């Protein structure tokens, strides 16, 4: 009986291991929870989705979704705008890695699952002025909800974005939600 209980405990530990976040030492020896999903190397198929309901007057309602694609993919460095359904952008896995590095540097509390496409089934918890960030990688999906300093957090992602078209679309998204973006002009022609 004791052996059976130990086996069940060991089996349960093995099954849960892929979805439990690892712990590392941060500043001053503090334990910092790291995301298993975000620690996976960016690869073709990795994606980051941002959904922000700033207020009822925001132009786009749907998510910004940035996908990692192969270097020879014809969509590379392009943006597909879907009206009120949001927009999609495409970049290399190396460029996606810069976005994941930026997200790892934020002090976010990630809800994780080992199922890569689980984001389609998560219940939306968005209220006014909430940013939902969803990351999918080979290790699963992770989600964070942010309620404060959204403009500032999104501004820190500018340097991680590749291609002038993707960056301009991302800055326009922020301006339409009331953020100040230094040097942005909505009158300027979008880059090709």
N, C-alpha and C positions, 0 to 999 in steps of 0.2 A: 504494500500500500504506500509506504514512504517513497519507494523507488518510482512508483507511478506518479505521485504528486510532484516529485523532482523533475521527471520527464515532461510533465505538462507545463511546469514553470519554465523549463529550458526551451521547450517548443514555443511557448508564448513569447519568450524573450527574443528568440530568433525571428519570429514573424513580425514583431514590432520594431526590431532594430532598424530597418530601412527608413522608418518614418520619424524616428526620434532625433531631435537636433543634437549636434555635438556641442561641447563646451570648450571654450578657449579662455586663456587669461588675457584680459584687457588691461587698460591703464590701471596702475596701482594694484595689480594683482586681482582685480575684480573678475568674477566669472561672467562671461558674456555668451549668451546663447547664439549659436550660429545656425543659419538655415541650411539644411541638407540640400534643399532644392537649389538655392542660390549658390551653393558651393560646387555644384556640378559644372564642369566646363561648358561654355556656350557651344552649341553645335547647331547645324542645320535643323530646323524644327523648333528650336527654343523660341520663346515669345514673351513679351512683356505687354500687358494691357493696363491702361490707365483709364478709369472712369471717374469723372468729377462732375457732380451736380452742384455747381456753384450757386445757382438760383434758377428760378423758373424762366428767366429771359435769355439764358445762355443759348447760343446758336446751335451747337452740336449737342446731341443727347447721348449718342453712343460712345463707345470706347475709342481710344487711340490704341491700336495694336501694332507693335513693332515685331517683325519676324526676322529670324536669321535664315538666310537663303544661301545657296551655293554661289561661289564667285562668278560662275557663268550664267546665273539665272537672269533672264531678261528684265525681271522686276527690280533688280538690284539698284538701290539708291532712288527708287521711285516712290511716289505717294499716290494711293488710290483714295479719293474722297468720296464718301458714300452719303453725302447730304447730312441729314439729321441722325443717320445711323453711325456716324463717326468716320474714322479714316484708318488706313493701314499703311505702314511704311516697311521697307525691306532693306536689310543690311547684311553684311557678312557676319560670320560667327565671331571673328576677331573684334568687329565693331560692337556686336552684342555683348561681348565680354566686358567692354568698357562700361556699358550700362549696368551690368550685373555688379561690377566692382563699385560703382557709385551707389547702387541700392544696398550693397553689403555695408557701406560706410555709414548709412543712416541707422539711427537707433530705432528700428522697427520691430514690432512683435508679430512674427509671421505665424499664421495658421497654416499647417501643412498637411498634405496627403501624398501617398505614394502613387496615386493614380494621375497620370499626366493630363488627362482631359477632364479632370474633376471640376474645373472652373465653370463649366457649362451647367453644373448641377448645384453650385453653391447658391444658397438663398441670398438675395441682395439685401444688404443692411444699410443702404445709402439713405441718408437724410440730407437736408440742406447743408451745403458747404462741407462735404465729405469726399475725400479722395480714396478710391479703392485701387490698389495696385495688385495685379495678379501676374505671377511669373510661372511659366511652364518650362520644364527642362526634362532631360532624360530620367531624372530621379523623382519626378512628380510635379505637383503644383503647390504654390504658396500664395497666401493672400494676406494683405495688411490693409487696415482702414486707418486713415489719418484725418484728424479733425482740426488741426492747428497748423499755422505757418505753411499752408499749402503752396502759396506763390513762391515763398523762399525755397522750399524743398524742390519744387519743379525747376526753378532757376538754376539750381546746382547740377541739373542733368544736362544743361546746354552743352557743356564741354565734352560730354560723352556721346553726343549725337553726331553721326557722320553725314556728310552731304548737305549742301546748302538748302536743298528743297525740303528735306526732312526737318532741319533746324527751323526754317521759316514757318513751316506748318505747325510745329510744336510751339513756337513763340506766338503765332496767331491764336492758337487754341487758348493760351494763357491770357492774352490781351482780351479776348472775347469774354473771359470770365472775371475781368476786373483787375488782373495783375498788371503792374508796370514792368515793361520789358525795355531796358535801356537800348536805345538805338533802333528800335523796331518802328517801321512805318508801314501802315496798311496800304498806303498809296504806292509803294514800291512794287515794281513788277516781280512776280515770283521767279526765282531762278529756274533755269531749265535743268 
